[in-house]
């Protein structure tokens, strides 16, 4: 199968994607042809380094009929409008979280893309269910775990950032910063596992950061099913185990764990998971699974992107409604951070 001819817009964060599509997991299905950035020096330097064309004008890139797809790695403000320009130019789109700050704008452009027959994929929620979430649903059904009761997810890293005047410094553009930048993957995952969220609460603080936005936060989720959940996201913890993405899911007849302690932690190649249910002898029955990495939440599913562009119908592909459900939670989270109150989604 021929590789997808690809242009890329936004080379600040997007420089990491350039490497992925030229030397990483995307190189077998993506052919980078053009990079675009308003910073002429940045565009020229990356274009020269990777032997591809460089432009500073989005319209010039979109006028190139040889390009089949475009990666959008600019900030989230107005990204729906950018994607609308791209799909109307006849091209497919790969982009990143957070997809768009306005949920209604996001839904409109995703529905328009479907009408036009254009693929729009992003890294969270991923187009196809990640392997670890598939394992959760397999255990849930095979072991008859019953209704979801509660969930807890944690992610941390060691950042000591300084203000730079970018959108990370703006609480309107980057609400509850650790949650918006790291916890958003977990928001999207939990919606796929637990269903719609009814309301949210926020607790946040600034400990080490030099930015005006927080570096330590917790989000409480009240699901429409009655289940409750918490997500903790922080830039303040240095334990040599960053981005551990631990998870505990309580069901009425069992509990699922992912990377919940060092003894259960994942490795470079696998994600460690366990399920505990009542055994026939009255003692806990435990099953373990080591899920091979690949396609998990936060990753770009380039192979699925290529297959969808070539016309394959992807079984179980995420819907526009599921994508936007996470954005509605983020919108309510932003309001809760400002009001200090519980906010409905």
C-alpha positions in Angstrom: 0.0 0.0 0.0 1.3 3.4 -1.0 2.3 5.7 1.9 0.0 8.7 2.7 1.4 11.9 1.3 1.4 14.2 4.4 1.9 17.9 5.2 2.4 19.1 8.8 1.3 22.5 10.3 2.8 23.7 13.6 6.4 22.9 14.3 6.8 23.8 18.0 5.1 20.7 19.4 4.9 19.3 15.9 8.7 18.9 15.6 8.2 15.7 17.7 5.7 14.4 15.2 8.1 15.1 12.3 10.5 12.7 13.9 7.7 10.1 14.4 6.7 10.2 10.7 10.3 10.2 9.4 12.0 7.8 11.7 9.4 6.4 14.0 6.4 4.1 13.9 4.6 6.1 11.2 7.4 6.0 8.6 6.0 2.9 6.9 2.6 4.4 6.2 3.3 8.2 6.1 5.5 10.1 3.6 6.2 13.6 4.9 6.3 16.0 2.0 5.9 19.5 3.5 6.2 21.3 6.8 4.5 24.6 7.7 5.1 27.2 10.4 4.9 31.0 10.7 8.4 31.0 12.1 10.4 31.0 8.8 13.7 29.9 10.5 12.0 27.0 12.2 10.2 25.8 9.1 13.4 26.1 7.0 15.6 24.3 9.5 13.2 21.4 9.9 12.6 21.2 6.2 16.3 21.1 5.5 17.0 18.5 8.2 14.4 16.1 6.8 14.8 17.0 3.1 11.1 18.1 2.7 9.5 21.3 1.4 9.0 24.2 3.9 6.3 26.8 3.7 5.1 29.6 6.0 1.6 29.9 4.6 -1.2 27.4 5.4 -3.1 28.4 2.2 0.0 27.4 0.1 0.1 24.0 1.8 -3.6 23.4 1.3 -3.3 24.3 -2.4 -0.9 21.4 -3.0 -3.1 18.8 -4.6 -0.5 16.1 -4.1 -1.0 16.1 -0.3 -3.6 13.6 0.9 -3.5 14.4 4.6 -2.4 17.2 7.0 -1.2 17.0 10.6 -2.4 20.0 12.8 -0.2 20.6 15.8 -1.0 24.2 16.6 -2.6 25.3 19.9 -6.2 24.2 20.6 -7.8 27.7 20.1 -9.7 27.8 16.8 -8.4 24.4 15.7 -11.9 23.3 14.6 -11.8 26.2 12.1 -8.3 25.1 10.9 -9.6 21.5 10.4 -12.6 22.8 8.5 -10.3 24.6 6.1 -8.3 21.4 5.6 -11.2 19.0 5.0 -12.8 21.5 2.6 -9.5 21.5 0.7 -10.1 17.8 0.2 -7.5 16.5 2.8 -7.7 14.2 5.8 -6.5 15.3 9.2 -4.4 13.9 12.1 -4.3 16.2 15.2 -3.6 16.1 18.9 -5.4 16.6 22.2 -7.0 18.9 23.3 -8.9 18.8 20.0 -10.8 22.1 20.5 -11.9 24.2 23.5 -15.4 24.7 22.1 -17.4 21.4 22.1 -20.1 22.6 19.7 -17.5 23.7 17.2 -15.7 20.4 17.5 -18.9 18.4 16.9 -19.8 20.5 13.9 -16.5 20.0 12.2 -16.4 16.3 12.9 -19.9 15.8 11.5 -18.9 17.9 8.4 -15.8 15.7 8.0 -18.0 12.6 8.0 -20.3 14.2 5.4 -17.3 15.0 3.2 -15.8 11.5 3.6 -12.7 12.9 5.3 -10.9 11.1 8.1 -10.2 13.2 11.3 -8.1 11.2 13.9 -6.4 12.3 17.1 -4.4 10.8 19.9 -7.0 11.1 22.6 -9.5 9.6 22.4 -7.7 7.3 20.0 -9.7 6.1 16.9 -9.6 2.5 18.1 -10.0 1.3 21.7 -6.5 0.9 23.3 -5.4 -2.6 24.2 -5.5 -2.0 28.0 -9.1 -0.7 27.7 -10.1 -3.7 25.6 -8.7 -5.9 28.4 -10.9 -4.0 31.0 -14.0 -4.6 28.9 -13.1 -8.3 28.3 -12.8 -8.9 32.0 -15.9 -6.9 32.7 -18.0 -9.1 30.4 -16.3 -12.5 30.9 -16.3 -12.3 34.7 -19.7 -10.6 35.0 -18.3 -7.8 37.1 -21.6 -5.8 37.0 -22.1 -2.1 37.3 -19.2 0.4 37.6 -19.0 1.8 41.1 -15.9 4.0 41.2 -12.6 4.8 39.4 -9.3 6.4 40.4 -6.6 7.4 37.9 -3.2 9.1 38.7 -0.5 10.6 36.6 2.5 12.7 37.6 5.8 14.0 36.4 8.6 16.3 37.6 8.2 19.7 35.9 9.7 22.9 37.1 8.5 25.3 34.5 8.9 29.0 34.0 6.4 31.4 32.5 7.0 32.0 28.8 3.9 34.0 27.7 2.5 31.0 25.7 -0.9 29.4 26.0 0.3 27.2 28.9 0.3 30.4 31.0 -3.3 31.3 30.3 -5.9 29.7 32.6 -8.6 30.3 29.9 -6.6 28.5 27.2 -5.1 25.9 29.6 -7.6 25.3 32.4 -6.4 23.2 35.4 -3.1 22.8 33.5 -2.0 19.4 34.8 -5.4 18.0 34.0 -5.6 19.7 30.6 -2.1 18.6 29.6 -1.8 15.1 31.2 -5.1 14.1 32.8 -7.1 14.7 29.6 -6.1 11.2 28.4 -7.6 9.8 31.5 -10.8 11.8 31.1 -11.3 10.4 27.6 -10.5 6.8 28.7 -12.9 6.9 31.6 -15.8 8.1 29.5 -15.2 5.1 27.2 -15.2 2.8 30.2 -17.8 4.4 32.6 -20.1 6.4 30.3 -21.2 10.0 30.4 -20.3 12.4 33.1 -23.0 14.4 34.9 -20.9 16.9 36.9 -17.4 17.7 38.0 -15.4 19.4 40.9 -11.9 20.7 40.8 -9.1 21.1 43.4 -5.9 22.7 42.3 -2.7 24.4 43.6 0.6 26.0 42.6 3.6 24.5 44.4 6.8 24.7 42.3 5.7 26.2 39.0 6.8 29.5 37.7 3.7 29.7 35.5 0.5 31.5 36.7 -1.4 28.2 36.0 -1.4 25.4 38.6 0.9 22.4 38.7 -1.0 20.1 41.0 -4.7 19.2 40.5 -7.5 16.7 41.1 -10.7 16.3 39.2 -13.8 14.6 40.7 -16.3 13.1 38.2 -19.9 12.2 38.9 -21.1 9.8 36.2 -24.7 9.6 35.1 -24.7 6.0 36.1 -24.1 7.0 39.8 -20.4 5.9 39.6 -17.9 8.4 40.9 -14.3 8.9 39.9 -11.2 11.0 40.6 -8.2 11.9 38.5 -5.0 13.2 40.0 -2.5 14.9 37.7 0.6 16.7 38.9 3.9 18.2 37.7 5.3 18.1 41.2 6.4 14.5 41.9 9.8 13.0 41.2 9.9 9.3 42.0 11.7 8.2 38.8 8.4 6.7 37.7 6.8 9.5 35.6 3.7 9.0 33.5 2.8 5.8 35.3 -0.9 6.2 34.5 -2.2 4.0 37.3 -5.8 3.0 37.4 -8.2 1.3 39.8 -11.8 0.4 38.6 -14.3 -0.8 41.1 -17.2 -2.8 39.9 -20.0 -4.4 42.0 -18.3 -7.8 41.8 -14.6 -7.1 41.3 -11.8 -4.6 41.0 -9.4 -4.0 38.1 -5.9 -2.6 38.7 -3.4 -1.1 36.2 0.1 -0.1 37.4 -1.3 0.5 40.9 2.0 -0.1 42.7 5.6 -0.7 41.9 5.0 -4.5 42.1 2.4 -4.1 39.4 4.0 -1.4 37.3 4.3 -1.6 33.6 7.5 -1.9 31.6 8.9 -0.4 28.4 7.1 -3.2 26.5 4.0 -4.1 28.5 1.3 -2.6 30.7 0.7 -4.7 33.9 -3.0 -5.3 34.8 -4.9 -7.4 37.3 -8.5 -8.2 38.2 -9.6 -9.4 41.6 -13.0 -11.1 42.1 -14.5 -13.3 44.9 -13.2 -16.8 44.6 -15.3 -19.9 45.2 -13.4 -20.6 48.5 -14.2 -17.1 49.8 -10.7 -15.8 49.1 -9.8 -13.4 46.3 -9.4 -14.8 42.9 -6.7 -12.9 40.9 -6.0 -12.9 37.2 -3.0 -11.0 35.7 -2.4 -9.7 32.2 0.7 -8.1 30.6 -0.7 -6.0 27.7 1.8 -5.4 24.9 2.2 -1.7 24.2 1.0 -0.1 21.0 -2.0 2.1 20.2 -2.6 3.1 23.9 -4.3 6.4 24.8 -2.0 9.3 23.9 -0.4 7.5 21.0 -1.1 8.3 17.3 -2.6 5.3 15.6 -0.9 5.9 12.2 -1.7 2.5 10.8 -5.4 3.0 11.5 -5.2 6.5 10.0 -3.7 5.1 6.8 -6.2 2.3 6.6 -9.2 4.6 7.1 -7.9 7.0 4.4 -7.5 4.1 2.0 -11.2 3.3 2.5 -11.3 0.6 5.2 -14.1 0.8 7.7 -12.6 0.6 11.2 -14.6 -1.7 13.5 -15.4 0.1 16.7 -14.0 3.5 15.7 -14.6 6.3 18.1 -17.6 8.4 17.3 -17.8 12.2 17.1 -20.1 12.2 20.2 -17.5 10.2 22.2 -14.8 12.7 21.2 -16.9 15.7 22.2 -18.0 14.1 25.5 -14.5 14.6 26.8 -14.4 18.2 25.6 -17.7 18.9 27.5 -16.0 17.6 30.6 -13.0 19.9 30.0 -15.4 22.8 29.5 -17.2 22.1 32.8 -13.8 21.6 34.5 -12.8 25.1 33.4 -16.0 26.5 34.8 -15.5 24.6 38.1 -12.0 25.9 38.5 -13.2 29.5 38.1 -16.3 29.1 40.3 -15.0 26.8 43.0 -18.3 24.9 42.7 -19.7 21.7 41.3 -20.5 22.3 37.6 -22.8 20.3 35.4 -21.4 18.9 32.2 
